[in-house]
Amino acid sequence: MKSLVVYISTEHKNTEKIANKIAGELKSDIVNVENIKLDELDKYDLIGFGSGIFYGKFHKRLLKLIDDMPVFKDKKVFIFSTSGQGKVEYNDSLKNKLVEHGFDVVGSFASKGFDTYGPFKLFGGIAKGRPNEDDLEAAGVFAHNLHD
């Protein structure tokens, strides 16, 4: 199974750490959203999309990428995110957008990540030290289970 991990990671590189762990487990290609070529997506059997969460939403560049994609027929995808709270529910909006584009969403993963966005900066941030080794291990297990 040929797979691709597409991500965008800003400030603390939380999402990049998770993306690298997932890509390593899947032995997949990995690309930053800034460098993706839409015409190459057809060659992959499984594609992962991830970013940090900003005020409950995925990064605007990842959302624009999804908006710019053609409709696919039953291509398998998964979602991953990082945020100060690490809530998997934040992934639901991206899941809905992917389903509208014809994708078959086969998994969703969320991890806590050091967050100094917006008002959290005033307090020195939340989820310091995250993602940690346990979070990375959980991301690896998630990716391993995508093989099944």
Summary of the structure (lengths in Angstrom):
residues: 148
radius of gyration: 14.4
end to end distance: 11.3
largest distance: 45.4
contacts: 495
relative contact order: 0.20
helix: 43%
strand: 27%
